[in-house]
Amino acid sequence: MTKMTLVDFAKSIRSNDIMSNFYELEGQLQQERVRVGGFGIIDGFKVTVNDYTLHIPAGKIVTREGDVQEVKGTTLQIPFILPKEITYKDSIDSDTYIVGEDGTITLAYAPYSLKNRGYLTGSYYSSAYPNSEEELLITISDTRNTRIQATNIDKNILTLDKRYAGKKVNVQYLRANNRTDIVTVTKDGQFKIVESVNSTSSSIAARDDYADQFVVCYVKTIVDDPDRLEVYATPPYQEVRPVYVDENNKLYLNGIPYEGTFIYFEEPAVPQLRTFWYDVENNKLYVWLSIEGVEQWVLVNARNESLIARLAFYKPEDNPEDLQTFNFEHREDMRFLPGNYEVQVNVNNNVLMQDEFTEIVEGDETNGTGIGIKLNYALDEPSFVEIIVTHTVQTNPINTVFERVGSYVEDNSITYSEAAPDLDGMNFTTRKEYRMGENQLEVYLDGRRLVRNIDWYECREVGIAAGTSDKTQLSTYFKLRNKAEDGQTISYRVQQNVFSYSHLDKLLIEMKETVNEALVSANAAVEKANTIAKNANNKMSEMNDKMETLEAAVKRFDSFLTADSILSIRNLEAAARKGLKSNTYLTLVDVKPLISIKDLVAGDFYILSQEMNGQSKVLKRGVDYEAEETKDSIQFALSQESILMGGVVQITGVHFGL
């Protein structure tokens, strides 16, 4: 870095001096950009893959020189895997393969199909045969001319017709391995694919081959059926700028958003996820996490193991005076929980059964602490005594400490005799059932513990070894691999594992979910019952109203007429009497514009007619006259034509209403 040129504006302004200073400032800016934030990818390049085509969108990089370079997006074609040809001379054990009795051959590698872009499958091989012999050729070794077609292909296992069993055959096929390529971008914005070699470990190219380029992603081509690609385009695979702040003022460290957090020395009232709290009083660090949907404080670096063994070893000279009572109350690490089968006693390398000693308890049996053991019978002579205590030492909450608790439920010893028919073939039967595959059974020969699946194995039936599908199933059988000698003692111990607190917690959660479901169903039933009761109440209320109406109607029956009643005017309702004829009337009135007739009401029937010169004309209402009812009469207004005619008006009719 050089100093900037001092420009004296008093004399003159020279462009060379100004441009030199600009270049110097630009160089300093570039150097500071690299020193402060580093170089690498700062944005974009979110790679996606479709078949063997990579789609790389645009992005930005900071070069090693400190320049900010915008790079346009592109698409790249990933090269296919090129397999290697394997001939019969490349086989592992010999130049040829011998067909098994079941007609199978196990190759060193799974055959590959270049045309199918994946492992050679039986369906493709059969459908393309004999053209598929270009990728898998099987010939009989003695003739080298007789070609054989496989009946099935399962990865590296070929199946032939059983008539070729025991014959020597030559196999020529293609072999392929995974490959990991690297996609890079240069400082000029040019993308490149750096291919690696095909290998089982999927080796990658050396960094020197692309030292001046930036890694955009790793592309792993995996041999499968068919082949598939996996793209790794995020840190740490993508070479990003170590320190970067985006347009939203979010800080990225090595491509990962920085989520700053604090360590609280007092428990926060409302902790956020991944919040740390240092419990000063107990000297423990906790982090607030969500475990199985429940947010809680979790102890950092807490022990996951719940059980740990401690040993007390007594030489003959260290034996107690009574050769019977072994007390280790002075050792805090040897204290144990009484009645939980945490103590194992070995005398001269012979394991004692649980009924051969008792536990010494400080305090009561329920809440006390085990501090030693006492043999039921004193030793014949001072011996080597080994006492192993398995117990918990971590002061975590009980549900995380006791992840699993083992308890011995039964042990027994059998003296082998060749004359015993039930021990023929080294088959033994336990008195207590155990679960296969869960290490619940221990077997000893003359006090020496035998190794499962090496010295002995579990059986689902007499002499029949247990398989994977038999795991967790109950059994009472086991078998020794080597024959015991007459008089040797075979001991066994069945250890039953009780549920851990986490298991019980899961059961309780399931029970709680079941109870909640039942509660929802019960609430729905209650709501339905309430609806039925409400509807029933409404119906009852409606029926009550109808009954009251009916009762009121029945009360009126006293005023009703019977079949024997005599019908008279007073028996009739007013409405009925109103419609009965009262009397008739006839009135003559001289013609005049307005004629008023008393005692005539609108309900009466009447007819108006005009008499003149011996002729009679019936008048029409609305044409020849209009009628209007007053308080005590009806007034008839004659038309002008009727008035001019003169004469008299005759009004006849019938009165209604009694």
C-alpha positions as CSV (number, residue, x, y, z in Angstrom):
1,M,0.0,0.0,0.0
2,T,1.4,3.4,-1.0
3,K,0.6,6.9,0.2
4,M,-1.8,9.1,-1.7
5,T,-0.3,11.9,-3.8
6,L,-0.6,15.4,-2.3
7,V,-2.3,17.7,-4.8
8,D,-1.4,21.4,-4.7
9,F,-4.4,23.2,-6.2
10,A,-2.6,26.5,-6.0
11,K,-0.3,25.7,-8.8
12,S,-2.3,23.5,-11.1
13,I,-4.6,20.5,-11.2
14,R,-3.1,17.5,-12.9
15,S,-5.4,14.6,-13.8
16,N,-2.7,12.0,-13.3
17,D,-2.4,12.9,-9.6
18,I,-6.2,12.7,-9.1
19,M,-6.5,9.4,-10.9
20,S,-3.6,8.0,-9.0
21,N,-5.4,8.9,-5.7
22,F,-8.6,7.3,-7.0
23,Y,-6.7,4.1,-7.8
24,E,-5.1,4.1,-4.4
25,L,-8.5,4.6,-2.7
26,E,-10.0,1.8,-4.7
27,G,-7.1,-0.5,-3.9
28,Q,-7.4,0.3,-0.1
29,L,-11.1,-0.3,-0.3
30,Q,-10.6,-3.7,-2.0
31,Q,-8.0,-4.8,0.6
32,E,-10.2,-3.7,3.5
33,R,-13.2,-5.6,2.0
34,V,-11.2,-8.8,1.9
35,R,-9.5,-8.3,5.3
36,V,-12.8,-7.4,7.1
37,G,-15.2,-9.9,5.6
38,G,-13.1,-12.2,3.5
39,F,-13.8,-13.5,0.0
40,G,-16.3,-15.9,-1.4
41,I,-19.9,-16.3,-2.3
42,I,-22.2,-13.6,-0.8
43,D,-25.5,-14.2,-2.5
44,G,-27.5,-16.4,-4.9
45,F,-26.4,-19.8,-6.4
46,K,-29.4,-21.7,-4.9
47,V,-28.7,-24.8,-7.0
48,T,-31.4,-27.2,-8.0
49,V,-31.1,-30.5,-10.0
50,N,-33.4,-32.1,-12.6
51,D,-32.2,-35.5,-13.8
52,Y,-28.5,-34.8,-14.7
53,T,-29.0,-31.1,-15.3
54,L,-28.0,-28.5,-12.7
55,H,-29.8,-25.2,-12.6
56,I,-27.7,-22.5,-11.1
57,P,-29.3,-19.0,-10.6
58,A,-27.4,-15.8,-10.6
59,G,-25.3,-14.7,-7.6
60,K,-22.5,-12.5,-6.3
61,I,-19.0,-13.2,-5.2
62,V,-16.2,-11.2,-3.6
63,T,-13.0,-12.1,-5.3
64,R,-9.6,-12.6,-3.6
65,E,-8.7,-9.2,-5.0
66,G,-11.7,-7.6,-3.2
67,D,-13.9,-7.0,-6.3
68,V,-17.6,-7.6,-6.1
69,Q,-18.5,-9.7,-9.1
70,E,-22.1,-10.3,-10.3
71,V,-22.4,-13.7,-12.0
72,K,-25.1,-14.7,-14.4
73,G,-27.0,-18.0,-13.9
74,T,-26.5,-21.0,-16.1
75,T,-27.3,-24.7,-16.5
76,L,-24.7,-27.5,-16.4
77,Q,-24.8,-31.1,-17.5
78,I,-23.3,-33.6,-15.0
79,P,-21.4,-36.4,-16.8
80,F,-22.7,-39.9,-16.5
81,I,-20.8,-42.6,-14.6
82,L,-18.4,-44.6,-16.7
83,P,-18.2,-48.2,-15.4
84,K,-15.2,-50.4,-15.4
85,E,-15.2,-53.8,-17.1
86,I,-14.7,-56.8,-14.8
87,T,-13.6,-60.1,-16.3
88,Y,-13.4,-63.5,-14.8
89,K,-9.7,-62.9,-14.3
90,D,-10.5,-60.1,-11.9
91,S,-12.4,-62.3,-9.4
92,I,-11.2,-62.2,-5.8
93,D,-10.6,-65.9,-5.0
94,S,-9.9,-67.5,-8.4
95,D,-10.3,-67.0,-12.1
96,T,-13.7,-68.7,-12.1
97,Y,-16.8,-69.0,-10.0
98,I,-18.4,-72.3,-8.9
99,V,-22.2,-72.4,-9.1
100,G,-23.7,-73.3,-5.7
101,E,-26.2,-76.1,-5.1
102,D,-29.1,-73.6,-5.2
103,G,-27.8,-72.3,-8.6
104,T,-26.5,-69.0,-7.3
105,I,-23.2,-67.1,-7.8
106,T,-22.0,-64.3,-5.5
107,L,-20.0,-61.8,-7.5
108,A,-17.5,-59.4,-5.9
109,Y,-19.5,-56.4,-7.1
110,A,-23.1,-55.7,-8.3
111,P,-23.2,-55.7,-12.1
112,Y,-23.9,-52.2,-13.6
113,S,-25.9,-51.4,-16.7
114,L,-24.6,-48.4,-18.8
115,K,-27.8,-48.4,-20.9
116,N,-30.1,-48.6,-17.9
117,R,-28.0,-46.0,-15.9
118,G,-28.1,-48.1,-12.8
119,Y,-27.6,-51.5,-11.3
120,L,-28.4,-54.3,-13.8
121,T,-31.8,-55.7,-12.8
122,G,-33.2,-59.1,-13.6
123,S,-36.2,-57.6,-15.4
124,Y,-34.0,-55.4,-17.7
125,Y,-31.5,-58.2,-18.3
126,S,-34.2,-60.7,-19.3
127,S,-36.1,-58.3,-21.5
128,A,-33.0,-57.2,-23.4
129,Y,-31.4,-60.6,-23.6
130,P,-29.2,-61.5,-25.6
131,N,-28.2,-57.9,-26.2
132,S,-27.8,-57.5,-22.4
133,E,-24.8,-59.9,-22.7
134,E,-22.8,-56.8,-23.7
135,E,-23.1,-55.9,-20.0
136,L,-23.2,-59.3,-18.4
137,L,-21.7,-62.4,-20.1
138,I,-21.7,-65.8,-18.4
139,T,-19.9,-68.7,-20.0
140,I,-19.0,-72.3,-18.9
141,S,-15.3,-72.4,-17.9
142,D,-14.4,-75.6,-19.7
143,T,-15.6,-74.7,-23.1
144,R,-15.5,-70.9,-23.0
145,N,-18.1,-71.0,-25.8
146,T,-21.3,-72.1,-24.0
147,R,-23.2,-69.0,-22.9
148,I,-25.6,-69.2,-20.0
149,Q,-28.5,-66.9,-19.3
150,A,-29.2,-65.9,-15.6
151,T,-32.7,-66.5,-14.4
152,N,-32.5,-63.7,-11.8
153,I,-30.2,-60.9,-10.7
154,D,-30.3,-59.5,-7.2
155,K,-27.5,-56.9,-6.8
156,N,-24.3,-59.1,-6.8
157,I,-26.1,-62.5,-6.6
158,L,-26.8,-64.2,-9.9
159,T,-29.2,-67.1,-10.1
160,L,-28.7,-69.8,-12.8
161,D,-30.6,-72.9,-13.7
162,K,-29.9,-75.6,-11.0
163,R,-28.6,-78.0,-13.7
164,Y,-25.4,-75.9,-13.6
165,A,-24.9,-76.5,-9.9
166,G,-21.2,-77.3,-9.2
167,K,-20.0,-76.2,-12.6
168,K,-17.2,-73.6,-13.1
169,V,-18.3,-70.5,-14.9
170,N,-16.7,-67.3,-16.1
171,V,-18.5,-64.0,-15.5
172,Q,-17.8,-60.7,-17.4
173,Y,-19.7,-57.6,-16.3
174,L,-19.5,-53.9,-15.7
175,R,-18.8,-52.4,-12.3
176,A,-19.5,-48.8,-11.2
177,N,-18.8,-46.7,-8.0
178,N,-20.1,-43.5,-6.7
179,R,-18.5,-40.2,-7.8
180,T,-18.4,-36.8,-6.2
181,D,-17.9,-33.8,-8.5
182,I,-17.3,-30.2,-7.5
183,V,-19.0,-27.3,-9.3
184,T,-16.9,-24.1,-9.1
185,V,-17.1,-20.5,-10.4
186,T,-14.1,-18.4,-11.4
187,K,-13.6,-14.8,-10.5
188,D,-14.6,-14.0,-14.1
189,G,-18.0,-15.7,-13.6
190,Q,-17.2,-18.9,-15.5
191,F,-18.7,-22.2,-14.1
192,K,-16.7,-25.4,-14.2
193,I,-17.2,-29.0,-13.2
194,V,-14.2,-30.6,-11.5
195,E,-14.7,-34.4,-11.8
196,S,-13.4,-36.9,-9.3
197,V,-12.5,-40.5,-9.7
198,N,-15.0,-43.4,-9.3
199,S,-14.4,-45.1,-6.0
200,T,-16.3,-46.8,-3.2
201,S,-15.2,-44.0,-0.9
202,S,-16.4,-41.4,-3.4
203,S,-13.0,-39.5,-3.4
204,I,-13.0,-35.9,-4.5
205,A,-10.5,-33.9,-6.5
206,A,-7.5,-32.2,-4.8
207,R,-8.0,-28.6,-3.8
208,D,-5.0,-27.6,-5.9
209,D,-6.9,-28.4,-9.0
210,Y,-9.3,-25.5,-8.4
211,A,-7.4,-23.3,-5.9
212,D,-8.2,-20.1,-7.7
213,Q,-12.0,-20.9,-8.0
214,F,-14.9,-20.7,-5.6
215,V,-16.9,-23.9,-4.7
216,V,-20.6,-23.5,-5.6
217,C,-21.7,-27.0,-4.7
218,Y,-20.8,-30.7,-4.5
219,V,-22.7,-33.1,-6.7
220,K,-22.6,-36.8,-5.6
221,T,-23.6,-39.3,-8.3
222,I,-24.8,-42.4,-6.4
223,V,-25.0,-45.8,-8.1
224,D,-28.5,-47.1,-7.6
225,D,-31.5,-48.5,-9.4
226,P,-31.5,-46.1,-11.2
227,D,-28.6,-43.8,-10.5
228,R,-29.4,-40.6,-8.6
229,L,-27.8,-37.3,-7.8
230,E,-27.5,-35.5,-4.4
231,V,-26.5,-31.8,-4.4
232,Y,-24.9,-30.1,-1.5
233,A,-25.1,-26.4,-2.0
234,T,-25.1,-24.9,1.5
235,P,-22.3,-24.2,3.9
236,P,-19.9,-25.8,4.7
237,Y,-20.0,-27.3,1.2
238,Q,-20.5,-24.0,-0.6
239,E,-17.5,-21.6,-0.3
240,V,-19.2,-18.5,1.1
241,R,-17.7,-15.3,2.4
242,P,-16.9,-15.7,6.1
243,V,-18.6,-12.5,7.2
244,Y,-21.5,-11.0,5.3
245,V,-24.4,-8.7,6.0
246,D,-27.4,-8.9,3.6
247,E,-29.7,-6.2,2.5
248,N,-31.9,-6.8,5.5
249,N,-29.0,-6.1,7.9
250,K,-28.8,-9.8,8.9
251,L,-25.3,-11.0,9.8
252,Y,-24.0,-14.2,8.3
253,L,-21.0,-16.1,9.7
254,N,-19.7,-18.7,7.2
255,G,-23.0,-18.6,5.4
256,I,-25.1,-19.3,8.5
257,P,-27.4,-16.6,9.9
258,Y,-26.0,-15.4,13.3
259,E,-28.6,-15.8,16.0
260,G,-27.2,-14.0,18.9
261,T,-28.1,-15.2,22.4
262,F,-27.3,-14.4,26.0
263,I,-26.4,-16.5,29.0
264,Y,-28.7,-15.5,31.9
265,F,-27.4,-15.8,35.4
266,E,-31.0,-15.7,36.7
267,E,-33.7,-17.9,35.3
268,P,-35.7,-15.8,32.7
269,A,-39.4,-15.6,33.2
270,V,-40.2,-16.1,29.5
271,P,-37.3,-18.0,27.9
272,Q,-36.9,-18.3,24.1
273,L,-35.7,-21.4,22.3
274,R,-32.0,-21.9,22.6
275,T,-31.7,-19.5,25.6
276,F,-29.0,-20.4,28.1
277,W,-29.3,-20.1,31.8
278,Y,-26.4,-20.7,34.2
279,D,-27.6,-21.9,37.6
280,V,-25.0,-20.3,39.8
281,E,-26.2,-22.0,43.0
282,N,-25.9,-25.5,41.5
283,N,-23.1,-24.7,39.0
284,K,-25.1,-26.1,36.1
285,L,-25.7,-24.8,32.6
286,Y,-29.2,-25.3,31.0
287,V,-30.6,-24.6,27.6
288,W,-34.3,-24.0,26.7
289,L,-35.3,-26.6,24.1
290,S,-38.4,-28.2,22.7
291,I,-38.4,-32.0,23.3
292,E,-41.3,-34.0,21.8
293,G,-43.3,-30.8,21.6
294,V,-42.7,-29.7,25.2
295,E,-40.4,-26.7,25.9
296,Q,-38.3,-27.2,28.9
297,W,-34.8,-26.6,30.5
298,V,-32.3,-29.3,29.5
299,L,-29.0,-29.7,31.3
300,V,-26.1,-29.1,29.0
301,N,-23.7,-32.1,28.7
302,A,-25.7,-34.2,31.1
303,R,-24.9,-37.9,31.5
304,N,-27.1,-40.0,29.3
305,E,-25.9,-43.2,31.0
306,S,-28.0,-44.0,34.1
307,L,-26.1,-47.0,35.5
308,I,-22.4,-47.3,36.4
309,A,-20.5,-50.0,38.2
310,R,-18.2,-49.7,41.2
311,L,-15.9,-52.5,42.5
312,A,-14.7,-53.6,46.0
313,F,-12.0,-56.2,45.9
314,Y,-10.9,-58.2,49.0
315,K,-7.7,-60.3,49.1
316,P,-7.6,-63.2,51.5
317,E,-5.7,-61.1,54.1
318,D,-8.4,-58.4,53.8
319,N,-11.3,-60.8,54.6
320,P,-13.4,-59.9,57.7
321,E,-12.8,-62.0,60.8
322,D,-16.1,-63.9,60.5
323,L,-15.4,-64.6,56.8
324,Q,-19.0,-63.7,56.2
325,T,-19.8,-59.9,56.7
326,F,-18.4,-57.5,54.1
327,N,-19.2,-53.9,55.1
328,F,-18.2,-51.0,52.9
329,E,-20.2,-48.2,54.5
330,H,-17.0,-46.1,54.5
331,R,-17.1,-46.0,50.7
332,E,-19.8,-43.6,49.4
333,D,-19.4,-44.8,45.9
334,M,-20.4,-48.4,46.9
335,R,-23.7,-47.5,48.4
336,F,-26.7,-49.0,46.6
337,L,-30.5,-49.2,46.6
338,P,-31.7,-52.3,48.6
339,G,-33.8,-54.9,46.9
340,N,-33.0,-53.8,43.3
341,Y,-30.4,-56.5,42.6
342,E,-27.6,-54.0,42.2
343,V,-25.0,-56.2,43.9
344,Q,-23.0,-59.1,42.3
345,V,-20.6,-61.2,44.4
346,N,-17.8,-63.3,43.0
347,V,-15.8,-65.6,45.3
348,N,-12.6,-67.1,43.7
349,N,-14.0,-66.2,40.3
350,N,-17.3,-68.0,41.0
351,V,-20.5,-66.0,40.9
352,L,-22.8,-66.4,43.9
353,M,-26.5,-66.6,43.4
354,Q,-28.8,-64.0,45.0
355,D,-30.0,-66.5,47.6
356,E,-26.5,-67.1,48.8
357,F,-26.1,-63.7,50.5
358,T,-28.2,-60.9,52.0
359,E,-27.9,-57.1,51.7
360,I,-26.9,-55.0,54.8
361,V,-29.2,-52.0,54.9
362,E,-28.7,-48.8,56.8
363,G,-32.1,-47.6,57.9
364,D,-35.4,-49.3,57.0
365,E,-35.9,-51.5,54.0
366,T,-38.0,-49.0,52.1
367,N,-36.0,-45.8,52.4
368,G,-32.6,-47.2,53.6
369,T,-29.3,-47.4,51.8
370,G,-27.3,-50.6,51.1
371,I,-23.8,-50.5,52.8
372,G,-22.7,-54.1,52.5
373,I,-23.5,-57.8,52.1
374,K,-23.5,-60.9,54.4
375,L,-22.9,-64.4,53.2
376,N,-25.5,-66.9,54.3
377,Y,-22.6,-69.2,55.2
378,A,-19.1,-68.2,56.2
379,L,-16.2,-68.9,53.8
380,D,-14.3,-72.2,54.4
381,E,-11.1,-70.2,54.2
382,P,-9.9,-66.7,53.4
383,S,-10.6,-66.1,49.7
384,F,-10.5,-63.6,46.9
385,V,-13.9,-61.8,47.0
386,E,-15.1,-59.3,44.4
387,I,-18.2,-57.2,45.0
388,I,-19.6,-55.3,42.1
389,V,-22.3,-52.6,42.7
390,T,-24.2,-51.1,39.8
391,H,-26.0,-47.9,40.7
392,T,-26.7,-44.3,39.7
393,V,-24.3,-41.4,40.4
394,Q,-25.8,-38.5,38.5
395,T,-28.1,-36.2,40.4
396,N,-30.4,-35.5,37.5
397,P,-34.2,-35.6,37.8
398,I,-35.4,-39.2,38.4
399,N,-37.0,-39.5,34.9
400,T,-33.6,-38.9,33.2
401,V,-31.4,-40.8,35.7
402,F,-33.2,-44.1,35.8
403,E,-33.5,-44.6,32.0
404,R,-33.6,-48.3,32.5
405,V,-33.6,-50.5,35.7
406,G,-32.6,-54.2,35.6
407,S,-33.7,-56.7,38.3
408,Y,-32.7,-60.3,38.6
409,V,-35.7,-62.4,38.9
410,E,-34.3,-66.0,38.8
411,D,-31.0,-67.9,38.7
412,N,-30.2,-71.6,38.8
413,S,-27.3,-74.0,38.5
414,I,-27.3,-77.3,36.6
415,T,-24.6,-80.0,37.1
416,Y,-24.0,-81.6,33.7
417,S,-24.2,-85.3,33.3
418,E,-23.9,-87.3,30.1
419,A,-26.5,-89.7,31.5
420,A,-29.1,-87.0,31.7
421,P,-31.4,-87.3,28.7
422,D,-32.8,-83.8,28.9
423,L,-29.3,-82.3,28.5
424,D,-28.6,-84.2,25.3
425,G,-27.1,-81.9,22.6
426,M,-26.2,-79.2,25.2
427,N,-29.8,-78.0,25.2
428,F,-30.9,-76.4,28.4
429,T,-34.2,-75.0,29.8
430,T,-34.6,-72.2,32.2
431,R,-37.3,-72.1,34.9
432,K,-38.2,-68.5,34.1
433,E,-39.0,-67.1,30.7
434,Y,-36.8,-64.5,29.2
435,R,-37.1,-62.2,26.2
436,M,-34.8,-63.1,23.3
437,G,-32.5,-60.5,21.9
438,E,-32.7,-58.2,25.0
439,N,-29.7,-59.6,26.9
440,Q,-31.9,-60.9,29.7
441,L,-30.1,-64.2,30.0
442,E,-26.6,-64.8,31.3
443,V,-24.9,-68.2,31.2
444,Y,-21.9,-69.3,33.3
445,L,-19.7,-72.5,33.1
446,D,-18.0,-73.3,36.4
447,G,-18.4,-69.7,37.4
448,R,-16.9,-68.3,34.1
449,R,-19.3,-66.1,32.2
450,L,-19.9,-67.3,28.7
451,V,-20.2,-65.0,25.7
452,R,-23.6,-64.9,24.0
453,N,-23.6,-66.0,20.3
454,I,-20.0,-67.3,20.7
455,D,-20.1,-69.8,23.6
456,W,-23.9,-70.2,23.6
457,Y,-27.0,-68.9,21.8
458,E,-30.7,-68.3,22.5
459,C,-33.2,-70.8,21.1
460,R,-36.8,-70.3,20.2
461,E,-37.4,-74.0,20.5
462,V,-35.2,-76.9,21.6
463,G,-32.0,-76.7,19.5
464,I,-33.4,-74.1,17.1
465,A,-31.5,-70.8,17.2
466,A,-33.5,-67.6,17.5
467,G,-33.6,-65.3,14.5
468,T,-34.1,-61.6,14.1
469,S,-37.9,-62.0,13.9
470,D,-37.8,-63.7,17.3
471,K,-36.5,-60.6,19.1
472,T,-38.5,-59.6,22.2
473,Q,-40.4,-63.0,22.1
474,L,-40.4,-65.2,25.2
475,S,-38.4,-68.3,25.5
476,T,-37.0,-70.8,28.0
477,Y,-34.3,-72.5,25.9
478,F,-30.6,-72.0,25.2
479,K,-27.8,-74.1,23.9
480,L,-24.1,-74.4,24.4
481,R,-21.9,-74.5,21.3
482,N,-19.2,-76.7,22.9
483,K,-19.9,-79.9,24.9
484,A,-19.5,-79.6,28.6
485,E,-17.6,-82.2,30.6
486,D,-19.2,-84.6,33.0
487,G,-19.6,-82.9,36.4
488,Q,-19.3,-79.3,35.2
489,T,-21.7,-76.7,36.5
490,I,-23.8,-74.7,34.1
491,S,-25.4,-71.6,35.8
492,Y,-27.8,-69.1,34.3
493,R,-29.4,-65.9,35.4
494,V,-32.5,-64.4,34.0
495,Q,-32.5,-60.6,34.3
496,Q,-35.9,-58.9,33.7
497,N,-35.8,-55.4,32.5
498,V,-38.6,-53.2,33.9
499,F,-39.9,-50.2,32.1
500,S,-37.9,-47.0,32.2
501,Y,-39.4,-43.7,33.3
502,S,-39.4,-42.5,29.7
503,H,-41.3,-45.6,28.6
504,L,-43.8,-45.1,31.4
505,D,-44.1,-41.4,30.4
506,K,-44.8,-42.4,26.8
507,L,-47.4,-44.8,28.0
508,L,-49.0,-42.1,30.2
509,I,-49.0,-39.7,27.3
510,E,-50.7,-42.3,25.1
511,M,-53.2,-43.0,27.9
512,K,-53.7,-39.2,28.3
513,E,-54.4,-38.9,24.6
514,T,-56.9,-41.8,24.8
515,V,-58.5,-40.2,27.8
516,N,-58.7,-36.9,25.9
517,E,-60.3,-38.6,22.9
518,A,-62.8,-40.3,25.3
519,L,-63.4,-36.9,26.9
520,V,-64.1,-35.3,23.6
521,S,-66.5,-38.2,22.7
522,A,-68.2,-37.9,26.1
523,N,-68.5,-34.1,25.7
524,A,-70.1,-34.7,22.3
525,A,-72.5,-37.2,23.8
526,V,-73.4,-34.8,26.6
527,E,-74.0,-32.0,24.0
528,K,-76.1,-34.4,22.0
529,A,-78.1,-35.4,25.1
530,N,-78.5,-31.7,26.0
531,T,-79.8,-31.1,22.5
532,I,-82.3,-34.0,22.8
533,A,-83.4,-32.8,26.2
534,K,-83.9,-29.3,24.9
535,N,-85.9,-30.6,21.9
536,A,-87.9,-32.8,24.3
537,N,-88.6,-29.8,26.5
538,N,-89.8,-27.8,23.5
539,K,-92.0,-30.6,22.4
540,M,-93.4,-30.9,26.0
541,S,-94.1,-27.2,26.1
542,E,-95.8,-27.3,22.8
543,M,-97.9,-30.3,23.9
544,N,-98.7,-28.4,27.1
545,D,-100.0,-25.4,25.1
546,K,-102.1,-27.6,23.0
547,M,-103.5,-29.4,26.0
548,E,-104.4,-26.0,27.5
549,T,-106.1,-25.0,24.3
550,L,-108.0,-28.3,24.2
551,E,-109.0,-27.9,27.8
552,A,-110.4,-24.5,27.1
553,A,-112.3,-25.9,24.1
554,V,-113.7,-28.7,26.2
555,K,-115.0,-26.2,28.8
556,R,-117.2,-24.7,26.1
557,F,-118.9,-28.0,25.5
558,D,-121.5,-27.1,28.1
559,S,-123.0,-24.5,25.8
560,F,-123.0,-26.9,22.8
561,L,-126.3,-28.5,21.7
562,T,-126.8,-32.2,21.9
563,A,-128.8,-34.5,19.6
564,D,-131.9,-34.1,21.8
565,S,-131.7,-30.3,22.2
566,I,-134.5,-28.1,20.7
567,L,-133.1,-25.4,18.3
568,S,-134.4,-22.0,19.2
569,I,-133.3,-18.4,18.6
570,R,-131.5,-18.2,22.0
571,N,-129.5,-21.3,21.2
572,L,-128.0,-19.6,18.2
573,E,-124.8,-17.7,18.1
574,A,-125.1,-14.0,17.4
575,A,-123.4,-14.5,14.0
576,A,-126.0,-17.1,13.1
577,R,-128.9,-14.9,14.3
578,K,-127.5,-12.0,12.3
579,G,-127.9,-14.0,9.1
580,L,-131.5,-15.0,9.6
581,K,-134.4,-13.2,7.8
582,S,-136.3,-10.8,10.1
583,N,-139.1,-9.3,7.9
584,T,-139.8,-7.8,4.5
585,Y,-140.6,-4.2,3.7
586,L,-142.0,-2.0,0.8
587,T,-141.6,1.7,0.6
588,L,-142.7,4.3,-2.1
589,V,-140.9,7.6,-2.2
590,D,-141.3,10.5,-4.6
591,V,-138.3,11.0,-6.9
592,K,-135.8,13.4,-5.5
593,P,-132.0,13.7,-5.5
594,L,-131.5,12.3,-2.0
595,I,-133.7,9.6,-0.5
596,S,-133.1,8.6,3.2
597,I,-134.7,5.3,4.5
598,K,-134.5,4.7,8.3
599,D,-134.1,1.3,10.0
600,L,-132.4,0.0,6.8
601,V,-128.8,-1.2,7.3
602,A,-126.1,-2.4,4.9
603,G,-126.7,-6.1,5.7
604,D,-130.3,-5.9,4.5
605,F,-131.3,-6.9,1.0
606,Y,-133.1,-4.3,-1.1
607,I,-134.1,-3.4,-4.7
608,L,-134.8,0.0,-6.1
609,S,-137.2,0.5,-9.0
610,Q,-138.6,3.7,-10.5
611,E,-142.4,3.9,-11.5
612,M,-143.4,6.4,-14.1
613,N,-146.5,6.5,-16.4
614,G,-147.4,2.9,-15.7
615,Q,-143.8,1.7,-16.5
616,S,-141.3,0.2,-14.0
617,K,-137.5,0.4,-14.3
618,V,-135.1,-1.4,-11.9
619,L,-132.3,0.9,-10.9
620,K,-128.8,-0.2,-10.9
621,R,-126.4,0.6,-8.1
622,G,-123.4,2.5,-9.3
623,V,-125.3,3.6,-12.5
624,D,-128.6,4.9,-11.4
625,Y,-127.9,5.6,-7.8
626,E,-125.3,5.4,-5.0
627,A,-126.0,4.1,-1.5
628,E,-124.3,5.4,1.7
629,E,-125.0,4.0,5.2
630,T,-125.4,6.6,8.0
631,K,-125.9,6.1,11.7
632,D,-129.5,5.0,11.6
633,S,-130.4,4.9,7.9
634,I,-129.2,4.4,4.3
635,Q,-129.2,7.4,1.9
636,F,-129.7,6.8,-1.8
637,A,-128.4,9.5,-4.2
638,L,-130.2,9.2,-7.5
639,S,-128.5,10.0,-10.8
640,Q,-129.4,13.1,-12.7
641,E,-131.2,11.0,-15.4
642,S,-133.4,9.3,-12.8
643,I,-134.3,12.6,-11.3
644,L,-135.4,14.0,-14.7
645,M,-137.6,11.0,-15.3
646,G,-139.7,11.9,-12.3
647,G,-142.3,9.5,-10.8
648,V,-141.9,7.5,-7.6
649,V,-139.1,5.1,-6.3
650,Q,-140.2,1.8,-4.9
651,I,-137.9,0.3,-2.4
652,T,-138.5,-3.4,-1.5
653,G,-136.3,-5.8,0.4
654,V,-135.7,-8.1,3.4
655,H,-134.4,-7.3,6.9
656,F,-131.8,-9.7,8.3
657,G,-131.0,-10.3,12.0
658,L,-133.1,-11.5,14.9
